[in-house]
Amino acid sequence: ARGEINKDEFEAKKKDLA
């Protein structure tokens, strides 16, 4: 598990989950 992720990656992950 990664504690810190790039904002772009975070947004992309949220979009993927959404």
N, C-alpha and C positions, 0 to 999 in steps of 0.2 A: 504493500500500500504506500502511495506517495503522499507525503504531507503537504508539499507545495506543488501546485500545477500552474501552468501558464494560463493567463486569463482566457486566451483564445481556446485553449484545450478545455477549460472549465465550461465556457459558453457552448462549445461544440458538444461536450458531454451532456449538458443540460438539454440541448436541442435533441440529441439522440434519445435521451430518456423521455423527453416530452412526447 
